[in-house]
């Protein structure tokens, strides 16, 4: 109360609580933290989380260096094998019809005007017919489409990149082959990097 009656505006701004009301106690730090945490949890509950597991290929994080024992240790103790087994038992990928359709419809020669279950079914039929994707990889639900193995999604992403940006895809493949050749040459000093590109 003494600070609130000060002639200095800065001191008054430090004590904004109404202390004249004996029932209303000033907000404590614990209450503020609890309110902030509750607000954060409310926001997180409305989000769709995506987890990325980072695995160190070597202790020094050097490029083109792979330590098999270190990676195996991380994969084992992060429980990644169990995650893969669980995903493999069911469908690894699931998404709403419109999102899946908008993503992969450019693969079709003449995509349908609208998505939904019908559009996704046409897209799946096209992928099975044109790109030899097994039909059992896909499952059509009431609101979502399901894909059994992650390799199928990787294949679709690669086909999409190849069609949308062919020059960028060629450059990416070329860079990958050059890096692979350098890695092999580093492990086999007598091997010329250009030999692996033939």
N, C-alpha and C positions, 0 to 999 in steps of 0.2 A: 504493500500500500504506500509505503514511503517512496519507493522508486517511481510508482505511477503518478505521484504528485510532484515529481521533479519538473523543473522548468526546461530541462534538456530533453529534446524530442527523441534522441537516440536511446537514452535510458528508459523512456516510456515505451519505446518500441520493443525493448527486450522483455518486458513483462506485460503482455497483452491480455492475460487472463483476468476474468472478472472475479475479484476476490471479495466483493461486497456480498455475494451470495454464498453463505456458509455451506450450503448443500453441494454446490458445484465445486469440486476440487480440481486443481490444475491437472492437465493430462500428463501422466508420467511417461518416461522414456519407454518403459516396458509396454504400455498401452499403445504407443505410437508404432513400435516395432511389430506388435501383434496385428494391428490394423493393416500395416503395410504388407505383412506376410499373407494375411487373408486376401487382400486385394490382388497380390501376385498369384496366389493359388487359383483365384477365380479366373484370372486372365489365362493361366496355363491350362485350366480345364477346358477352355474353349478352343484350344489349339490342337493341331495334329503333330505329335512329336516325330522327328526323324533322327535316328541315332547313327553316328559315323564312328566306327572303330578305327583308330589309328594304330598301326603296327610299325614299330621301328625295324627297318631291315638290317641295321647294324648299330653298334653302340655309339659310333661317331656321326651317324646320320649322313654318311657320305654317299654321293651318287654312284650308281653302277656297282654297288657292293651289297652282297646278300649273305647274311649269316643264317644258315638254315636252323641251327640249334636255338638261336635267340628267337626266331620267328615261331618255331614249333613250341617253345616255352610259352610265348605270349598267347598263341592260339589255344593252347591247352588250358591255361589258367584264366583266360577271359571267358571261357565257356563257349567259344565260337562253334566248336564241333557240335555241341548239343543244340545250339540255335539252328545250325544247318539241318540237323536231323529232324528237328521239330518242323521247320519250314518244308523240308522235303516230304514229310508225312502228309502235309496238306497243300495249300496254295500259297506260294511265296509272295505273290503280288495280287493286290486287290484294289480296285479304284472305281469311282462312279463312272457310269457310261459316258457322259459328256466329256469328262476329262480325258479318258482313254481315247475316245473318238477324235477329239481335237488334236491330240498328240500324234496319233498314227494314221489319221485319214489321208495325209499327203502321200502315203505309200500307194494308195489306190490310183488307178488311171483316171477314173471318173468317180470321185467320192460322192455319196448321197448328200442330199441337201441338209438333212437333219441327222442328229446322233440318236441317242436313246438306245433301247435294247435292239431295235431293228437295225439301226445304223451299225452298231457294234457287231451284230450277227453277220451282216454283209461284209464288214471289214475282216472278221475272222474267216469267213468263207474264202475271201480273196487271198488272205495270207496263206491259208492251207493249200489253195490251188496254185497260186503263183510262186510262192517261196518255199513250198514243201514243209511248212510248219505243221507238226502233228496236231490233229483236231482235239486229241485228248488233253492237250496242254491248256485248253481254255474251258472255262465254265461260266455260263451266263446265269446270274442271279436275278433278283427282283429289281435291285437298284444298282448293283455293281457287277463288274466283270472280273473273273478270277483267272490268274495265270499260274500254272503249277510250278515251273522252274525258273530261276533267275536268268538262266542262259537264254531262254526265249526272249525275255525283255532286252537283254544285251544285244541279241541278234536283231531285234526290231529297231533298237536305237542305232545300230550300225547301218542297217538298211536305210533308215531315215536320213542319217547324216550323209550317206553316199548319194542319196537322191536329191536332197536339198542343197548340199554344198559339195559337188563332185570334186572340184579343184582342191578345196580344203581337205577333203577326205584322202585324196591322192597324196597330198603333202604330209598328212598325218601318218599314213602308211609308210611313206618313204622315210620319214624321221624315225619311226619305230624300227624299221629294218636297219637303218644306220646305227641306232643305239644298240640294237641287238648284236650287230656285227662288231661294234667296239667292245661290248661286254665279252663276247667270245674271244676276241683277240687279246683282251686283257688276261683272260684265264689261259689262253694258249698263245704265248708270245711268238711262236713260229708261224702262226696262221695270219695271213693278210686279211684285213677287214673287208676288202673288196670281194674276196672269194665267197663270202656268205650271201652276197647280194645277187649272185648269178642265179 
